[in-house]
């Protein structure tokens, strides 16, 4: 019996081209993580739109629980920031810096998680190939996209095995958690990286000729909307830099 995975199961109701996802993730990182454009009011609005889009895209891709969890965490950070604003001394400085760092990193993390959770290695490779990206960039990215899910599965398997043997915080062998959990994980991660690299090269990823792919990618209405929004953010940045907008 052949089992076919529907694209909706992988991407949710909001399906985007990998090139659009890359552009959106880089845009969120540029304006939210590095605060490009400064503190101009128009740039603050642009950042707010990007943050809302990141959470909506993650929720619309079938990861509603993850989107809600990250949203609640961001709300908690904002609330704590208002509380620590009335503090004084080193504790206030350290708390403000930590919360600010988390609030800047979270939108980029949401966008990156959406990119990696809804994009397969085949789709990414096909998209990069159409963009004429060198294989020195394509191969590491393709291996990375397969590495993290495989490493997460290995971690769950190790946790299950150690829990059955009583190696956990509340167990009798809690002092051996580092040896029995971390060491196997590191060894498996090295092995997984080597195996994925060999598998990618065996499938012809490093060949000079152009590869064919069964991955279906292409631009649709949502891609046009997201790319337009990204372009508008960079246009606003340029206008604020030249003093046209404030």
ABEGO torsion letter per residue (X at the ends): XBBBBBAAAAAEABBBBAAAAAAAAAAAAAAAAAGBGEABAAAAAAAAAAAAAAAAAAAAAGBAAAAAAAAAAAAAAAAAAAAAAABBEAAAAAAAAAAAAAAAAAAAAAAAAAAAAABBAAAAAAAAAAAGBBAAAAAAAAAAAAAAAAAAAAAAAAAAAAAAAGBBAABAAAAAAAAAAAAAAAAAAAAAAAAAAAAAAAAGAABABBBBBABBBEBBAAAAAAAAAAAAAAAAAAAAAAGABX
